[in-house]
Amino acid sequence: MKILITGGCGFVGSNLAIFLKNKLNNAKISSLDNLYRKGSEINLKRLKKNKIKNYKIDIKNQKQILRLKKFDIIIDCCAEAAIEISRKNPDRVIHTNLIGTYNILKKVLKDKSKIIFLSSSRVYSIKRLRELIRKQKILSKIKIRKSISEKFSTNSPKSIYGLTKKASEDLIREFSYIFKIKYIINRFGVISGPWQFGKQDQGFVSLWIARHIYKKDLSYIGYGGLGNQIRDIIHIDDVCEIILKQINSISKKFNQTFNIGGGLKNRVSLKQLTIISQNLTGNKFKISKKPKTSDYDIPYYVTDNTKLKKTFNWSPHKSIHIITRDIYLWILKNKKILKKYF
Ligand SMILES: NC(=O)c1ccc[n+]([C@@H]2O[C@H](COP(=O)([O-])OP(=O)(O)OC[C@H]3O[C@@H](n4cnc5c(N)ncnc54)[C@H](O)[C@@H]3O)[C@@H](O)[C@H]2O)c1
């Protein structure tokens, strides 16, 4: 089996490529990545060490993609994944995420192969997500055990990033309808773990722990600057495990869309993450407050994994404590090299 992972030098792509290389004895794993993301050059070295080839191609370049050899499955992990770029550089988000998916679909069609697409919880309506907690005046008092299923509203604005993910999903479904392409779409919540070069708007768990290790500034942004916003977190190892299951069963279980995330047991507020980071590192410092947040921000997101569990008889199993410990140990082990990335 020949597998191409786009965005293979990114956080998800590189971990997945190495995981699949170790688990699938007869598979040949390749990567496509133009090394745009800061840190991807480090992940490229990890791929090389594991004898995984990277094609340094811009995903916008359809001609070059169509010239590549034939693959059996493409796992599309390439994106401009930072939501705030939606405002600063919408061209980049649309070209990379939407045109990129279109180019990959053309290749899937040419090869008569299958596609596993990494979508996002950001396909859901910002307004509706905010309404979930609107009645609660103080976020810290929220005891809601609400989780979001695939049926949640995708109408109304969701950021240009979210739009490109939803539009890519629809494009995949159109290709499937007319050209009979087999697909799986995974709408992931927050994924975390080693080799993520986290930023405030993408990869905040690794950013939080790293800044505690290096004693660098952090801010609670929005919702009064109290750090009460909540997300559920899934370990990258769990993500790799479920994608392997999907690869092994895609001939039977296909053309479906799943929400995948840490779920209720893995939900954490920023304030709680600060305490975890302090306990791990022994470092404590004042976190500044920025009460106003971005129009794209949401106070709460937790995944409902029911459909995933029913279909694959599988749920994520690595806890917040394992996730944060693994990130902490990764940074400690590579403390000098990683400093400039956080
Ligand atoms: N990390 C998360 O929490 C999360 C959550 C939900 C969905 N996702 C989705 O999962 C996928 C992987 O995310 P990630 O966290 O690994 O992101 P990442 O930024 O670490 O990886 C993306 C990779 O794509 C490459 N890339 C960017 N533009 C490119 C272009 N024009 N041509 C070729 N390569 C290009 C980058 O160099 C990078 O290595 C993305 O589609 C993202 O939207 C991630």
The ligand as an ORCA input file, in Angstrom:
! r2SCAN-3c Opt
* xyz 0 1
  N      -3.557     20.641     15.399
  C      -4.834     20.746     15.701
  O      -5.209     20.976     16.865
  C      -5.875     20.552     14.629
  C      -7.228     20.547     14.986
  C      -8.186     20.361     13.984
  C      -7.808     20.174     12.678
  N      -6.487     20.208     12.351
  C      -6.123     20.013     10.945
  O      -5.165     18.981     10.877
  C      -4.239     19.238      9.818
  C      -2.824     19.219     10.354
  O      -2.671     20.251     11.333
  P      -1.293     20.506     12.064
  O      -1.590     20.905     13.452
  O      -0.381     19.375     11.793
  O      -0.786     21.793     11.275
  P       0.735     22.203     10.906
  O       0.708     23.640     10.582
  O       1.653     21.729     11.972
  O       1.016     21.339      9.594
  C       0.616     21.745      8.319
  C       1.758     21.487      7.359
  O       1.338     21.909      6.071
  C       2.444     22.527      5.430
  N       1.943     23.513      4.452
  C       1.319     24.694      4.699
  N       1.034     25.318      3.553
  C       1.472     24.510      2.557
  C       1.445     24.589      1.137
  N       0.911     25.660      0.498
  N       1.963     23.566      0.407
  C       2.511     22.482      1.038
  N       2.585     22.359      2.370
  C       2.060     23.355      3.123
  C       3.209     23.248      6.525
  O       4.556     23.467      6.193
  C       3.042     22.267      7.694
  O       4.148     21.409      7.793
  C      -4.657     20.593      9.224
  O      -5.485     20.363      8.134
  C      -5.442     21.228     10.327
  O      -6.366     22.146      9.834
  C      -5.519     20.377     13.292
*
